[in-house]
């Protein structure tokens, strides 16, 4: 069943797993739906291209939309129903914005001002609308996961969060709806992003803190030489999403780079 209006949605009667998406589904999304199917009695998926998380230089109109195919994929993966609202249904007014401090400010937050306000606002709205007991997100969008985790903790949202591992192509490239925009030549280069992260992870684990910046610089240089336009490559403290050179606590490597006109992001946990 596909619902387009909030008033049509069924009341929750037992455990409900919820997977929020913007459509253009791939195996990463489907793995979350299957996890929800295993762990909860009822599975709901949202398909909504959220306009408030797109910046002024990001083309909202070009984001891939394939609702009929996505609905079929959701059903095959085990979804009981899909919520596919219009922007007007979700935003009859635009007077309230959810802003999550600290974890949203660096990296994607700095490169895409307002992005995480749009993410936090729509996710909280979807939580309130669908009333899940458990919500599922992919760890490929690591900073997004940390923003949502912080929001749920700070606002006492009564649900459990599950962050699924990044699903990758056989050559290591993280699955993304944007991968389809890579040229054949750039698609052959793109897996280097993950290979570089795994190499750097192993080096960072063995390095002293004072050597880490040098390792980051060398890795960035190799990526640029291979054709990537680097937005950032850094070692971060996972709870705060701030740069660190100390891996005694939870930390991760994060990267964002463009190949041609396609922007790719990826991450690996170093010590968690």
Buried (B, 14 or more C-beta within 10 A) or exposed (E): EBBEEBEEBBEBEEBBBBBBBBBBBBBBBBBBBBBBBEBBEBBBBBBBBBBBBBEEEEEBEEBBEBBEEBBEBBBEBBBBBBBBBEEEBBBEEEEEEBEBEBBBBBBBBEBBEBBBBBBBBBBBBBBEBBBBBBBBBBBBBBBBBBBBBBBBEEEEBEBBBBBBEBBBBEEBBBBBBBBEBBEEEBBEBBBBBBEBBEBBBEBBEEBEEEEBBEBBEBBBEBBEEBBBEBBBBBBBBBBBBBBBBEBEEBBBBBBBBBBBEBBBBBBBBBBE
